[in-house]
């Protein structure tokens, strides 16, 4: 395993992986951090014109990621953050990846645990069904609660300016509704798929947006099928890839991947 694919989540772009990309490259890995369709532009451009966010679909995101992965000469380690963790699970379900890591992961269809902190963090999107057709931005204060609650306010504001973009209200709402209506939602995963590669959930202890209870509930869906592990990192917020101590997490998940792949 010599390639790592980093999948970003919502409210950010591949720029959110900038430290991990360089860190892994220095360790000798080939690193790919694909953008969602239309997210190939800089953060500043996407904030100025969020049309690409409004046009996003789960199918378009995951199909694009699949194309990247199938173009590689061997299965990579997949690492996803937040919504990227759900997409990693979908990719594993498609038989892609040597192993997968879901960091502070959003859940695919079927995980109905919703702690109060999560509801508060997602409230800017879910407060109105009208947001289903919009690109919804967070204010600096909302960003701090959802992403950077362990950071000093000045550092949180700097990260907000560096990384934050609007998120797709349509995808948020469709995922919520998909848990309560019949049929397969866009984020469907076959939790009984015996051919899925090993999966590691990494939770931030102080994550408001996707707290550890969400990952534990997600992991229980795979009970008895394949290798699934859950780790909780003390003191970490949702924006774990930029939080102090991220290097140790980055190293530990690769070591886990190498260990399970052999």
BELJO-V160929 format. One record per backbone hydrogen bond with DSSP energy under -0.5 kcal/mol. CO is the residue of the C=O (numbers start at 1). NH is the residue of the N-H. Records with the same first field share a line. If there is no record, write none. Layout:
CO: NH  NH
This chain:
2: 30
3: 77
4: 6  32
5: 7  79
6: 8
7: 81
9: 12
11: 165
13: 16
14: 17
15: 18
17: 21
18: 22
19: 23
20: 24
21: 25
22: 26
23: 27
24: 29
25: 28
30: 4
32: 6
34: 8
36: 39
38: 41
42: 46
43: 47
44: 48
45: 49
49: 52
50: 53  54
51: 55
53: 56
57: 61
58: 62
59: 63
60: 64
61: 65
62: 66
63: 67
64: 68
65: 69
66: 70
67: 71
69: 72
76: 78  98  99
77: 5  79
78: 101
79: 7
80: 103
81: 84
82: 85  86  106
83: 87
84: 88
85: 89
86: 90
87: 91
88: 92
89: 93
90: 94
91: 96
92: 95
98: 198
99: 78
100: 200
101: 80  103
102: 104  202
103: 82
108: 111
110: 112
115: 119
116: 120
117: 121
118: 122
119: 123
120: 123
122: 125  126
123: 127
125: 128
128: 131
129: 132
130: 133
131: 134
134: 136  169
135: 137
136: 167
139: 143
140: 144
141: 145
142: 146
143: 147  148
146: 209
147: 239
148: 151
152: 156
153: 157
154: 158
155: 159
156: 160
157: 161
158: 162
159: 163  164
160: 164
167: 136  169
168: 172
169: 173
170: 174
171: 175
172: 176
173: 177
174: 178
175: 179
176: 179
177: 180  181
183: 185
185: 188
187: 109
189: 191
190: 193
192: 194
193: 196
198: 100
199: 229
200: 102
201: 231
202: 104
203: 205  233
204: 207
208: 211
211: 214  215
212: 216
213: 217
214: 218
215: 219
216: 220
217: 221
218: 221
219: 222
220: 223
222: 225
224: 226
226: 228
227: 199
229: 201
231: 203
232: 234
233: 205  236
236: 206
238: 240
239: 242  243
240: 243
243: 246
245: 248  249
246: 250
247: 251
248: 252
249: 253
250: 254
251: 255
252: 256
253: 257
254: 258
255: 259
256: 260
257: 261
258: 262
